[in-house]
Amino acid sequence: MAKLKITLVKSPIGAIPKQRATVEALGLRKLNKTVEMPDNNAVRGMIWHVRHLVKVEEV
């Protein structure tokens, strides 16, 4: 199964609470940290909501 490499590149401090919760649910705690998640519709939807805060690469 394909995976996505998601990196937090912008702080969620000024973001609305729902976006902060989404970043936390993706497993991103600190700036410039990267997590690998499965490439599925649920994860893609979460990424779409915080696309201005993260960088995504396909692995």
N, C-alpha and C positions, 0 to 999 in steps of 0.2 A: 504494500500500500504506500502511496506517496505521502511525503511529509512536507510540512512548511516550517521554515526557520523564521521566527518572529522576534524582532529586536525592538525594544523600547527606546526611541530616539528623542522624544520630547516629554517633559514632565507633565503628569496628569493633575498637578496641583490646581491649575486654573480651570480644569475641565468640569463639566457638570457631574454630579454624583453618580449618575448611571454609567457614564463613561469611565469614571474612576473604578467602579465596581467591575466593569468589563475587563479593564486592564488587569486588575487583581485576579479575576477568574481565569485569565489566560496564563497566569503564573508569573507575571512580570512584576517584580518588586522594586528594582532599582534601574536607573538609566543605563543604557548600553548593555543590558543583560539580555541574553538570548535563550529562547526555549524552542524545542521542537514539538510540534503538535501534528496529529494526523490531518490530512487534507480531506475534510468533509464539509458538508453544508453548514453545520452548527458552528464550526470554527471559522469558516469563511464569513458567516454573518457577524460574528463577534469582531473579526478584523475590520469588516466594512464600517462598523459603528465607530471604531477608533482609528481609522485609516490615517488621520492627520498626526497621530502620536507614534505610530509604529512603522517599521520597515519590514517587508516580507520577501523572502526568497524561497523558491521551490528547491527541495533537496532531492 
